[in-house]
Amino acid sequence: MKKVAIQGYAGSFHHIAAQQYEGSAVEILPCDTFRAVARAVESGEVDYGVMAIENSIAGSILPNYNILQRCNVHIVGEIYLQIRQNLMVNRGVKLEDIREVESHQMALLQCAEYLDAHNWRLVESADTALSAAELQRSGSRTTAAVAGELAAELFDLDIIAADIHTNRNNYTRFLILERCDRAQFEPTAIRGVGNKASLYLKIPDTSGSLYDTLGALEGLDINMTKLQSYPIADQPFHYMFHVDMEFGALTALRTAVERMRAKGVEVHIYGVYNKNTDFEL
């Protein structure tokens, strides 16, 4: 059984993503922070880690790009997970019994249309799955929680209203991280099997340099699916760029990296992996 580090608690959406990637038979190591997930991967305490990187509504989680840059981890896969929120209660509790609803702030916002239709007190918590666990522990007959289906299963709760989220096209992209040494970040050490790569670029601070850098992809079988700037901590108002690329063959990626390096661009490879083909709106 694989051991997996996740940010959050058992039953969280990170847990669901781990199961979607590996199967239901995984041992979960809950971590308070994303940095703790990376540390568990670096130390070899777990086989891999699961880390959210972006949401289709809220956008990119910028601090996690810094974790990719600074930690001895690399990307070996990705999962796109539809975020489905459910209202759950202890066994036998009815909708009319509910007086308050507890969940993570973001989950409550995602379900605002449904929740606003009821005169319930809303209580923010640190995690959706934690709310479900606390609900079971308390045995409350007047409190409900908002969380994913797995949390209801793990904590023996009844889903009294399913899919109460307002936006049905709310997806989070999760990265699967394994331990590596820093040498694997170098372009000459591009390795692995797949059709997608994540990398970061440090581009010379000159006029037109970004345009010139992206010109390195011209004529290659490469589709750039993401370009995200994020700050360089010790250089105020200077930025690096995270790039996701899909390609037909590794030779195209190698050529693109060689061309960019020839233009004075610092290139680090986060990982080569297979794109998630189950993602459909």
N, C-alpha and C positions, 0 to 999 in steps of 0.2 A: 504494500500500500504506500503510495506517495505521500510525503508530508509537505504541506503547502502553507506558506505564510500569507496572510491576508490582513488588510487594514480593516479593523472593525471586529465584529463578533460573529460567532457561529449563527448561521441563518441569515447573514447579511447578503447584499447583492454581490460582494466580492466572493463570498462562499458559493453562491449560485454560479458565478463565472468560473470558479475553480472546478466545480462539478461538470459544467458544460465542456470544459477543456479536457479534463482527465477522466470523467465518470464519477458516479456517486461515491465510490469507495476511495475517499481521500481523508487523510488526517489533517485537521486544520490547526494551525498555530495562529491564534488571534493576536494582532499587534495594535497598539494604540495609534501609531503614526505610520506614514508611508516610509519614513526613514528607518523605522524599526523593521519594516518588511525587508528593505534592502540590506540591513545589517544581518538579518537572519539568513538571507541568501548568501551574502559574502562569507559568513562564518561556516557555511555548510550545515547549519542546523536543520535546514529544510532542503528538499529537492528542488523546489522553485518557489517563486513568489508571484502573486497576482496584484497588479497595481493599476488603478484607473488612471487614464491619461486625458480623456476628453469626454464631454457630454454633448449630445446633439442640440441641446437647448442652452445650457450654461457655458459651453465652450471649453477651452483647454484648461487643464490644471497646471498652471505655469511652474509652481515649485517642483513638480515631479520631473520636469525636464532637467532641472538642476541635479536631481538625484541620479538620473541616467548619466549625466556628464561626469559626476564626481565619484560614483561608486563602482566597485568591481562586479558589475552585472552586465549581462547582455540580453537582448530580446530574442526569444525563440518562438514566439507565437502571439496571436492576438485573438480576442473574443469581443464580438459586439453583442451586447445584452439589452433586450428591451426591458425597460424599467416599468414593471407592473406592480402597482400598489393596491393593497387589500385592507379592508377594515376587519379586524379580528378581535374576538372576545373569548373569555373563559367559557367552557362548555355550559350550554343551557341559557346563557345570557341572551336577551332579546334586544332588538334595536331600540325599543321604547325604554329599556332600562339604562341606556347609556347617558351619562352626564358629562363625561370628559373624554378626550381623545389625546393620546400621547404618541409622539414620534419625533424624528429628526426634523429640524426646521425646513429643510428642502423638501422632504416628503409631504409635510403639511401644505407647503406652497403648491406642490404638484397636484394636490387634491383639493385645492381651495374651492373650486366650483361645487363639488359634492359636499364638503364640510360646511360651507357657508349656508347651505340649505337647511342645516340643523342648528338648533340652539345649544351647541356643545361648547364647553370650555376646552381650549386647545393648549396643550402643555408640550413645550419643546424638550427634546432629550438629545443625548450625544449620538445615538445610532438607532436605526429602525429596528434591528434585531434585538438590541438591548431593551427597547421598549416592550417588545413581545416577551422577552425573558422575565422582565420585571412584572409584567401583567400576570404571567403564570405564577410567579413567586408570591405575589400579593393576594391572589385569589379574588381580586376585586370583582364585584357584580355590577359596578356602575362605570367602569373604565374600559375603553377600547384602545387598541394600538393600530397603527398603520405600518405595514411591513410587507415583505415579499412572501410568497406562498411557502417557501422553505421554512421560514420562521414559524409559521402556523403549524407545520408538520413537526418540527423539532420540539416545540413547546406545548404541543397538544391543545391548540386553540382552534376555535371555530371561525372560519371565514364567513362573516355575516353579510358582507357586501364585497364582491370581487371587482377588480379593475376600476377603482374609483378615481384614478388619475385623470386629469382633464385632457392632456395631450397624449394621444395614442401613439405618436411617433417620437417617443422619448427613449433614446438609446444612449448607453455608455460604452465606450471602447476601453477594454482592459488589455494590458500588456502582460505577457508571461515572461518572467525573468529567471535566468539561471546565472550561476556564478561563472566568472571568467577572470583571466588576468588582463592587465592593461594592454599587453601586446596585441590582443585580439581586436583592439579598437583601431589599429593602424590599417590604412587602405591596402597595404601589401599583404595583409593577413585576412582579407575577405574570405570567409569560409562559411560552410553551411549549405543547406539545400532549401531553395524557396524561390518565390517570385515577387517578394516585397522586401524592402530594406528601409531602415530608419537610420538617419545620420544627422550630425550637426555640422554647420559650416561657420567658420569665423572668417569673415570677408574683409579684405583691406578697406580701410575707411577713406575711400576716394570716390569722386563723382562717377556714377554709372557702374560701380563695381558689382552691385547686385544683379543688374541687367546683364552685365558681361558674364557673371558666374552662371546664371541660368542658361545662357547661350551654349554652355557646354553640353546641354542635353539635345541640341539640335541634331536631327538625323538619326537619333538612337531610338530603339524600341523601349521607351521609358515614358510612363505616365506619372507625373508628379501629383500626388493626391493630397499633400498637405505642405504648406509653408508657414511656419509659425516663428515669429521673432520672440525673443525673451532676453531680459537684461543680463549684462555682464556685471556681476556684483561689485567688483572693484574698479569699474570704469563707468561712472555715471553717464547715462544717456547714450551708451554704446550697447550694441545688441549682437547676439548670435542668432542663428536661424536653424530651427529644426525642420527637417525635410523627410517626408515619406515618399517613396518611389515604388511603383510597380513596374515590372520588366519581364521580357520574354526569356532572357538568358543572362547568366551572371557576367558574360563578356560585356554586355551593354553597361552594366553597373561599373565594372572595372574601368571601362573606357571613360565613362562620365567622371569618375573620381580622378583618374589620371589627368584629364583635361582641366578639372577645377584646380588641382594642385599646381598645374603648370601656370595657372593664373595667379598664384600666390595665396590661394584659399587653404586654410587649415581645415582638414576634413577628418572627422572621427566617425567610425561606424558603430552604431548601437547594436545592430544585429541584422541578419538575413533570415527570413522565415517565410512561411506560406501565409498569404492573405486569407482572412476569414471569408469563406464563400457562402456562409449561411445567412449573411446579412442581407435582408430584403425589406424594403418599406412596403 
